[in-house]
């Protein structure tokens, strides 16, 4: 899963990444991976942004990548 932030007041969610910047949770070095994972996990990050968007990219390394049932965001 990727996390993107924007400082634009009304950003286009489909616009190129020039209006969005990538946010790396906790480790600040990589995206969140859910390969062979089940359960609940919390991540934190601190950044200046007006908008957030989350992008889930299914893994091609496994036959059934599963589903994400819920994403809770506290700001």
LUMLUMLUM-19245 format. One record per residue: x, y, z of N, C-alpha, C in turn; residue number from 1. Coordinates in Angstrom, 2 decimals. Example, Ala and Ser with C-alpha at 12.3 -4.5 7.8 and 13.67 -1.06 7.14 Angstrom:
2
PT   n.east  n.north     n.up  ca.east  ca.north    ca.up   c.east  c.north     c.up    k
PT    13.19    -5.69     7.80    12.30     -4.50     7.80    13.20    -3.30     7.80    1
PT    12.85    -2.25     7.08    13.67     -1.06     7.14    12.90     0.03     7.87    2
//
This chain:
75
PT   n.east  n.north     n.up  ca.east  ca.north    ca.up   c.east  c.north     c.up    k
PT     0.84    -1.16     0.00     0.00      0.00     0.00     0.89     1.23     0.00    1
PT     0.52     2.19    -0.81     1.25      3.45    -0.87     0.40     4.55    -0.25    2
PT     1.07     5.51     0.37     0.39      6.68     0.94     0.94     7.91     0.24    3
PT     0.03     8.76    -0.25     0.41      9.98    -0.95    -0.23    11.17    -0.26    4
PT     0.45    12.30    -0.23    -0.08     13.52     0.35     0.01    14.67    -0.64    5
PT    -0.80    15.70    -0.44    -0.77     16.87    -1.31    -1.00    18.13    -0.49    6
PT    -0.39    19.22    -0.92    -0.59     20.52    -0.30    -1.53    21.39    -1.13    7
PT    -2.01    20.89    -2.26    -2.96     21.62    -3.09    -4.31    21.72    -2.39    8
PT    -5.04    22.81    -2.60    -6.35     22.94    -1.97    -7.39    22.03    -2.62    9
PT    -7.31    21.85    -3.92    -8.24     20.96    -4.63    -7.45    20.10    -5.63   10
PT    -6.70    19.14    -5.16    -5.89     18.33    -6.08    -6.74    17.33    -6.86   11
PT    -6.32    17.04    -8.07    -6.96     16.01    -8.87    -6.36    14.67    -8.42   12
PT    -7.18    13.73    -7.93    -6.61     12.47    -7.43    -5.94    11.64    -8.51   13
PT    -6.25    11.91    -9.78    -5.67     11.13   -10.88    -4.55    11.87   -11.58   14
PT    -4.23    13.07   -11.13    -3.16     13.87   -11.71    -1.83    13.16   -11.50   15
PT    -0.86    13.53   -12.29     0.46     12.92   -12.14     1.02    13.23   -10.75   16
PT     2.05    12.54   -10.37     2.63     12.66    -9.04     3.28    14.02    -8.80   17
PT     3.26    14.93    -9.79     3.87     16.24    -9.56     3.12    17.03    -8.50   18
PT     1.82    16.76    -8.32     1.03     17.45    -7.30     0.95    16.64    -6.00   19
PT     1.45    15.42    -6.01     1.39     14.53    -4.86     2.80    14.12    -4.46   20
PT     3.03    13.93    -3.17     4.32     13.42    -2.70     4.07    12.16    -1.88   21
PT     5.02    11.26    -1.93     4.90      9.99    -1.25     5.23    10.14     0.23   22
PT     4.43     9.49     1.07     4.65      9.48     2.51     5.01     8.06     2.91   23
PT     6.13     7.91     3.60     6.57      6.60     4.06     6.26     6.45     5.54   24
PT     5.47     5.47     5.93     5.10      5.31     7.34     6.23     4.74     8.20   25
PT     6.25     5.07     9.44     7.12      4.57    10.50     8.59     4.48    10.11   26
PT     8.95     3.51     9.25    10.36      3.30     8.92    10.89     4.39     8.00   27
PT     9.98     5.10     7.32    10.34      6.17     6.38    11.22     5.67     5.24   28
PT    11.20     4.36     4.94    12.08      3.86     3.89    11.38     2.98     2.86   29
PT    10.13     2.57     3.11     9.47      1.69     2.14     7.96     1.77     2.30   30
PT     7.26     1.21     1.30     5.80      1.15     1.35     5.38     0.05     2.32   31
PT     4.10     0.02     2.65     3.57     -1.00     3.56     3.33    -2.27     2.76   32
PT     3.83    -3.40     3.24     3.65     -4.69     2.56     2.81    -5.61     3.43   33
PT     1.89    -6.32     2.79     0.98     -7.23     3.50     1.14    -8.67     3.04   34
PT     2.28    -9.07     2.50     2.49    -10.42     2.01     2.50   -11.39     3.20   35
PT     1.64   -12.40     3.14     1.49    -13.40     4.21     1.20   -12.73     5.54   36
PT     0.27   -11.78     5.54    -0.06    -11.04     6.75    -1.56   -11.09     7.00   37
PT    -1.92   -11.24     8.24    -3.32    -11.19     8.64    -3.37   -10.54    10.01   38
PT    -4.26    -9.60    10.18    -4.39     -8.97    11.48    -4.45    -7.47    11.38   39
PT    -4.17    -6.82    12.50    -4.23     -5.37    12.59    -2.83    -4.83    12.82   40
PT    -2.52    -3.73    12.17    -1.21     -3.11    12.32    -1.38    -1.59    12.30   41
PT    -0.64    -0.89    13.13    -0.70      0.57    13.17     0.61     1.15    12.68   42
PT     0.52     2.24    11.94     1.69      2.97    11.48     1.48     4.44    11.81   43
PT     2.56     5.15    12.03     2.46      6.59    12.29     3.39     7.33    11.35   44
PT     3.02     8.56    11.07     3.89      9.43    10.32     3.49    10.87    10.61   45
PT     4.42    11.77    10.43     4.18     13.18    10.64     4.58    13.90     9.37   46
PT     3.66    14.69     8.82     3.94     15.41     7.59     2.97    16.58     7.46   47
PT     3.32    17.52     6.62     2.41     18.63     6.30     1.67    18.27     5.02   48
PT     0.34    18.18     5.11    -0.46     17.87     3.93    -1.89    18.34     4.16   49
PT    -2.60    18.60     3.08    -4.02     18.93     3.16    -4.87    17.72     2.78   50
PT    -4.33    16.88     1.90    -5.06     15.70     1.41    -4.19    14.46     1.50   51
PT    -4.83    13.34     1.73    -4.17     12.03     1.70    -4.88    11.14     0.70   52
PT    -4.12    10.26     0.05    -4.73      9.20    -0.74    -3.93     7.93    -0.51   53
PT    -4.63     6.81    -0.54    -4.03      5.51    -0.30    -4.19     4.68    -1.56   54
PT    -3.14     3.97    -1.93    -3.16      3.19    -3.16    -2.73     1.76    -2.84   55
PT    -3.65     0.83    -3.03    -3.36     -0.58    -2.77    -2.99    -1.25    -4.08   56
PT    -1.84    -1.88    -4.12    -1.36     -2.57    -5.32    -1.23    -4.04    -4.96   57
PT    -2.09    -4.92    -5.52    -2.01     -6.34    -5.19    -0.67    -6.95    -5.60   58
PT    -0.17    -7.86    -4.78     1.11     -8.52    -5.05     0.96    -9.55    -6.16   59
PT     1.95    -9.61    -7.02     1.98    -10.65    -8.06     2.81   -11.85    -7.59   60
PT     3.33   -11.80    -6.35     4.16    -12.87    -5.82     3.34   -14.00    -5.22   61
PT     2.05   -13.78    -5.03     1.18    -14.79    -4.43    -0.03   -15.02    -5.33   62
PT    -0.64   -16.21    -5.23    -1.79    -16.54    -6.06    -3.01   -15.75    -5.65   63
PT    -3.30   -15.72    -4.35    -4.45    -14.99    -3.84    -3.96   -13.88    -2.92   64
PT    -3.89   -12.62    -3.40    -3.37    -11.55    -2.56    -4.29   -11.13    -1.43   65
PT    -5.53   -11.62    -1.41    -6.46    -11.28    -0.34    -7.11    -9.93    -0.56   66
PT    -7.76    -9.42     0.48    -8.45     -8.14     0.39    -8.14    -7.30     1.62   67
PT    -8.33    -6.01     1.47    -8.24     -5.13     2.62    -9.67    -4.79     3.02   68
PT   -10.03    -5.14     4.24   -11.41     -4.95     4.67   -11.68    -3.55     5.19   69
PT   -10.69    -2.94     5.83   -10.94     -1.64     6.45    -9.64    -0.86     6.57   70
PT    -9.74     0.43     6.34    -8.63      1.35     6.53    -9.14     2.49     7.39   71
PT    -8.55     2.67     8.56    -8.96      3.72     9.48    -7.84     4.76     9.53   72
PT    -8.22     6.01     9.32    -7.25      7.10     9.32    -7.65     8.10    10.39   73
PT    -6.72     8.41    11.26    -6.94      9.43    12.28    -6.01    10.59    12.02   74
PT    -6.55    11.77    11.91    -5.71     12.95    11.64    -5.78    13.92    12.78   75
//
